[in-house]
């Protein structure tokens, strides 16, 4: 197989997996069939494309092949006569024509994967597999569980969807508010997995996942009524993603090391994404001032990112405003992770000693960012031995190669520039 064909197959898997799975799921109403057929289609591509060449429209080729594989699968089943007749009616050699955002197959798929009949962890895992195209080992690492455990979780989720006859459709407008929370949580996790991918063999950044999360969030936003309660949080999540994605061009060094916000070259940020994110944040500020619902978690996180990206230099950051926003966020989401992120801002306002006192009380010993934050605060306080130990633990727990490389460099600087 030539490098060009291998690259084409890899790109097709990243760009077309969700489309293929969603299209087959829409036609046959079964996630197992859709997943298996998609996998067989890509396996066929690996066999045929080196010989026949990459087709002009890889997505259409894969969808057609997967549909045929699904029909073959149904023919092998015990009740094949009834299903075969249905499959023949559904089957069409031509790819489905675009039907607009609301009828997007992938949007239908994500609402199915995020159905409230499933446990929250199962919704996220199933969406990462079916929509994001992550492998079971990749999802297991993201959840910090064994691969076999994650495989069983995904299998049970698909079985429950089938047993409960969960409809493969976008919910009606009246059902959207109750369903949005789970969908937004999944989209945010898919985005985060792409923005700082887990696993020693993963690319540090997966643009396909961040782009897909942003695309699907835009589609969800179009579904929510302008006056609906959920509009604010969907807009907030989209703004948060855009402002975060805007910084991606500056987040990795030439050697693949993570570049933290304070060290990034801000001229490398995507100004179009920054401007759109700021516009969405201002939209929500105006809506709240006009008597709309108070800002939720995603709106506050977006506002925090807007403060960061509004500063032309890190020295111009309004840290007091960031602390105030985190105070509001902590009232609706009093989690240890929010407290940890707040402490980082507190360090800039009140000093590292005050921040360290907050951090030390948090029950986050298994979280690499807690150890990394401790290491930086201890470093600033001149407690180099303790800082080195904290870096060691953060590196051990880090699930991203770029982040581990950054932490390793910071640990090494303790001996080189700060006296060992």
C-alpha positions in Angstrom: 0.0 0.0 0.0 1.4 3.4 -1.0 1.7 6.2 1.6 -0.9 8.2 -0.4 -3.5 5.5 -0.3 -2.8 4.8 3.4 -3.2 8.5 4.2 -6.5 8.6 2.2 -7.9 5.6 4.2 -6.8 7.2 7.5 -8.4 10.5 6.5 -11.6 8.8 5.3 -11.9 7.0 8.6 -11.6 10.3 10.5 -13.9 12.3 8.3 -16.4 9.7 7.2 -16.9 7.2 10.0 -19.7 9.0 11.7 -21.5 9.7 8.3 -21.3 6.0 7.3 -22.5 4.7 10.7 -25.3 7.3 10.8 -26.5 6.6 7.3 -26.6 2.8 7.8 -28.3 3.3 11.2 -31.0 5.5 9.7 -31.7 2.9 7.0 -31.7 -0.2 9.2 -32.4 1.1 12.7 -29.8 -1.0 14.4 -26.5 0.3 15.8 -24.8 -3.1 15.8 -25.5 -3.6 12.1 -24.4 0.0 11.4 -21.1 -0.4 13.3 -20.3 -3.8 11.8 -21.1 -2.7 8.3 -19.0 0.4 8.6 -16.1 -1.6 9.9 -16.5 -4.0 7.0 -16.6 -1.2 4.5 -13.4 0.3 5.7 -11.8 -3.2 5.7 -12.9 -3.5 2.0 -11.4 -0.1 1.3 -8.0 -1.3 2.7 -8.2 -4.3 0.3 -9.5 -2.5 -2.8 -8.2 1.0 -2.8 -4.5 0.1 -3.2 -5.5 -1.9 -6.3 -8.4 0.1 -7.8 -7.4 3.6 -6.6 -9.1 5.9 -4.2 -12.6 6.7 -5.4 -13.5 10.3 -6.2 -16.0 10.5 -3.4 -14.7 8.2 -0.6 -17.7 8.9 1.7 -20.3 7.9 -0.9 -18.2 4.8 -1.8 -18.0 3.8 1.9 -21.7 4.4 2.6 -22.7 2.4 -0.4 -20.4 -0.5 0.5 -21.5 -0.4 4.1 -25.1 -0.5 3.1 -24.5 -3.6 0.9 -22.6 -5.2 3.8 -25.6 -4.5 6.1 -27.9 -6.2 3.6 -25.6 -9.2 3.5 -25.6 -9.3 7.2 -29.4 -9.3 7.3 -29.6 -12.1 4.8 -27.6 -14.3 7.1 -30.0 -13.8 10.0 -32.6 -16.3 10.9 -35.6 -14.0 10.1 -34.0 -13.1 6.8 -37.1 -13.2 4.6 -38.9 -10.4 6.4 -35.8 -8.3 6.9 -34.5 -8.9 3.4 -37.7 -7.5 1.9 -37.3 -4.4 4.1 -33.7 -4.0 3.3 -34.4 -4.2 -0.4 -36.9 -1.4 -0.1 -34.5 0.7 1.9 -31.5 0.0 -0.2 -30.4 2.6 -2.7 -27.1 2.6 -4.6 -27.0 6.4 -4.6 -25.9 8.2 -1.4 -28.7 10.1 0.4 -29.1 13.7 -0.7 -28.5 16.4 1.9 -31.6 17.1 3.9 -30.6 20.1 6.0 -29.2 20.5 9.5 -32.3 19.3 11.3 -32.4 16.1 9.4 -28.7 15.4 9.5 -28.1 11.7 10.1 -25.3 12.3 12.5 -27.5 14.6 14.6 -30.1 11.8 14.8 -27.4 9.4 15.8 -26.1 11.5 18.6 -29.6 12.0 20.1 -30.0 8.2 19.9 -26.7 7.6 21.7 -27.5 10.2 24.3 -31.0 8.9 25.1 -31.9 9.2 28.8 -32.7 5.5 28.9 -28.9 5.0 29.1 -26.7 5.8 32.0 -24.5 9.0 31.5 -21.3 7.1 31.2 -22.9 4.8 28.6 -24.1 7.8 26.6 -20.7 9.3 26.4 -18.9 6.0 25.6 -21.4 5.1 22.9 -21.2 8.5 21.3 -17.4 8.5 21.3 -17.6 5.1 19.6 -20.4 5.6 17.1 -20.1 9.3 16.4 -16.5 10.0 17.2 -15.1 6.8 15.8 -12.8 6.2 18.7 -11.7 2.6 19.3 -12.7 0.8 22.5 -9.1 1.0 23.9 -9.1 4.8 23.3 -12.4 5.2 25.1 -11.3 2.9 27.9 -8.2 5.1 28.5 -10.4 8.2 28.5 -12.6 6.7 31.2 -9.7 5.1 33.1 -11.2 1.7 33.0 -10.2 -1.7 31.5 -10.7 -2.3 27.8 -13.0 -5.3 28.5 -15.1 -3.2 30.9 -15.6 -0.5 28.3 -16.4 -3.0 25.6 -19.1 -4.5 27.7 -20.5 -1.1 28.6 -20.8 -0.2 24.9 -22.4 -3.5 24.0 -24.9 -3.2 26.8 -25.8 0.3 25.7 -26.5 -0.8 22.2 -28.6 -3.7 23.5 -30.6 -1.4 25.7 -31.3 0.9 22.8 -32.6 -2.1 20.8 -34.6 -3.6 23.6 -36.2 -0.2 24.6 -37.0 0.5 20.9 -35.3 3.9 21.2 -36.4 5.9 18.2 -33.7 7.0 15.7 -34.7 10.6 15.4 -34.1 14.1 16.6 -36.5 14.8 19.5 -39.6 17.1 19.1 -39.2 20.7 20.2 -41.1 20.0 23.4 -38.6 17.2 24.4 -35.4 19.1 23.7 -34.9 20.9 27.1 -34.9 17.6 28.9 -32.5 16.0 26.5 -30.0 18.8 25.9 -28.0 18.5 29.1 -26.8 15.0 28.3 -26.1 15.8 24.6 -24.1 18.9 25.5 -22.0 16.9 28.1 -21.2 14.3 25.4 -20.3 17.0 22.8 -18.0 18.7 25.3 -16.3 15.4 26.1 -15.9 14.6 22.4 -14.3 18.0 21.9 -12.0 17.6 24.8 -10.9 14.2 23.6 -9.9 15.8 20.3 -8.3 18.9 21.9 -6.1 17.0 24.2 -6.3 13.3 23.1 -5.7 10.5 25.6 -3.5 7.5 25.1 0.2 7.0 24.4 -0.4 6.1 20.7 -2.8 8.9 20.0 -2.0 12.1 18.2 -1.8 14.9 20.8 -4.5 16.8 19.0 -7.3 15.3 16.9 -8.7 18.0 14.7 -11.4 15.7 13.3 -13.0 15.3 16.7 -12.9 19.0 17.6 -14.3 19.9 14.2 -17.1 17.3 14.6 -18.0 18.5 18.1 -18.2 22.1 16.8 -20.2 21.1 13.8 -22.7 19.1 15.8 -23.0 21.8 18.4 -23.9 24.2 15.7 -26.6 21.9 14.5 -28.0 21.4 18.0 -28.1 25.2 18.4 -30.2 25.5 15.2 -32.7 23.2 16.8 -33.2 25.2 20.0 -35.8 28.0 19.9 -34.4 31.5 20.3 -36.4 32.0 23.5 -35.8 28.5 24.9 -34.0 27.9 28.2 -31.5 25.7 26.5 -30.5 28.3 23.9 -28.1 29.9 26.3 -26.2 26.8 27.2 -25.9 25.6 23.6 -24.6 29.0 22.6 -22.2 29.0 25.6 -20.8 25.6 24.7 -20.3 26.7 21.1 -18.5 29.8 22.2 -16.4 27.8 24.6 -15.4 25.4 21.8 -14.6 28.2 19.4 -12.5 30.2 21.8 -10.6 27.0 22.8 -10.2 25.8 19.2 -8.9 29.3 18.2 -5.8 28.7 20.3 -5.0 25.3 18.8 -2.5 26.6 16.2 -0.3 27.9 19.1 -0.7 25.0 21.5 2.0 22.6 20.2 5.7 23.4 19.6 7.6 22.2 16.6 8.7 19.2 18.7 5.2 18.2 19.7 5.3 19.7 23.2 2.3 21.4 24.8 2.6 25.2 24.9 0.6 26.6 27.8 -1.6 29.7 27.5 1.0 32.0 29.2 3.7 30.9 26.6 1.6 30.9 23.5 2.2 33.3 20.6 -1.1 35.0 20.5 -0.7 36.2 16.9 -1.0 32.6 15.9 -4.5 32.3 17.3 -7.4 32.0 14.8 -8.9 35.5 15.0 -12.0 34.6 13.1 -12.8 31.9 15.7 -11.9 34.4 18.5 -14.2 37.0 17.1 -17.1 34.6 16.6 -16.7 33.3 20.2 -16.7 36.8 21.6 -19.8 37.7 19.6 -21.6 34.7 21.1 -20.5 35.5 24.6 -21.8 39.1 24.2 -25.0 37.7 22.8 -25.6 35.8 26.0 -24.6 38.8 28.2 -27.2 40.9 26.4 -29.8 38.2 26.7 -29.2 37.8 30.5 -29.3 41.6 31.0 -32.7 41.7 29.2 -34.2 39.3 31.7 -33.2 36.0 30.3 -32.3 32.9 32.4 -29.0 33.3 34.4 -25.9 31.9 32.8 -25.2 28.2 33.2 -22.0 26.2 33.3 -21.0 26.5 29.7 -21.8 30.2 29.4 -19.6 30.9 32.4 -16.7 28.8 31.0 -17.1 30.6 27.7 -17.0 34.0 29.5 -13.7 32.9 31.3 -12.2 32.0 28.0 -13.4 35.3 26.5 -11.4 37.2 29.2 -8.3 35.1 28.4 -8.6 35.7 24.7 -9.4 39.4 25.0 -5.9 40.1 26.6 -3.3 41.0 23.9 -0.6 39.7 26.3 -0.8 37.3 29.3 0.3 40.2 31.5 -2.9 42.1 30.5 -5.3 39.3 31.7 -8.0 40.5 34.1 -7.5 37.8 36.7 -9.9 39.4 39.2 -12.7 39.0 36.7 -11.7 35.4 36.1 -11.9 34.7 39.8 -15.3 36.3 40.0 -16.6 34.2 37.1 -15.2 31.1 38.8 -17.0 32.1 42.0 -20.3 32.1 40.1 -19.4 28.8 38.4 -18.6 27.2 41.8 -22.1 28.1 43.0 -23.7 26.0 40.3 -20.9 23.4 39.9 -19.1 23.0 43.2 -16.8 20.3 41.9 -13.2 19.8 42.9 -12.0 20.4 39.3 -13.8 23.8 39.2 -12.1 24.6 42.5 -8.7 23.6 41.1 -9.1 25.8 38.1 -10.3 28.7 40.3 -7.1 28.3 42.4 -5.0 28.9 39.3 -6.6 32.3 38.9 -6.4 32.9 42.7 -2.7 32.4 42.5 -2.4 35.4 40.1 -4.5 37.6 42.4 -3.6 36.6 45.9 -0.4 34.7 45.4 0.7 31.0 45.1 0.6 30.4 48.9 -3.1 31.2 49.1 -3.8 29.1 46.0 -1.7 26.1 47.3 -3.8 26.1 50.5 -6.9 25.7 48.4 -5.4 23.0 46.1 -4.0 20.9 49.0 -7.6 20.4 50.3 -9.0 19.0 47.1 -9.6 15.2 46.7 -7.9 14.9 43.4 -4.9 12.7 44.0 -5.6 10.6 40.9 -5.9 13.6 38.6 -2.8 14.6 36.7 -3.8 18.3 36.5 -3.9 18.5 40.3 -0.4 17.3 40.6 0.7 19.6 37.8 -0.9 22.6 39.5 0.7 21.7 42.8 4.1 21.4 41.0 3.8 24.9 39.5 2.7 26.5 42.8 5.4 24.7 44.8 7.9 25.9 42.2 6.9 29.5 42.6 7.2 29.2 46.4 10.8 27.8 46.0 10.0 24.4 47.3 11.8 22.6 44.5 12.1 19.1 46.0 8.3 18.9 46.6 7.7 20.4 43.1 9.9 17.7 41.5 7.9 15.0 43.2 4.6 16.6 42.1 5.9 16.8 38.5 6.9 13.1 38.7 3.3 12.1 39.7 1.7 14.4 37.1 3.9 12.9 34.3 3.0 9.4 35.5 -0.7 10.2 35.3 -0.7 12.4 32.1 -2.6 10.7 29.3 -1.3 13.0 26.5 2.1 12.9 25.0 2.4 16.6 24.4 1.4 17.3 28.0 3.9 14.8 29.3 6.6 16.4 27.3 5.8 19.8 28.7 5.8 18.5 32.3 9.1 16.7 31.7 10.7 19.9 30.5 9.4 21.9 33.4 10.7 19.3 35.8 14.1 19.3 34.1 14.3 23.1 34.5 14.2 22.8 38.3 17.7 21.4 38.2 19.1 23.5 35.3 17.8 26.9 36.1 16.7 26.8 39.7 19.5 25.1 41.5 18.5 21.4 41.6 
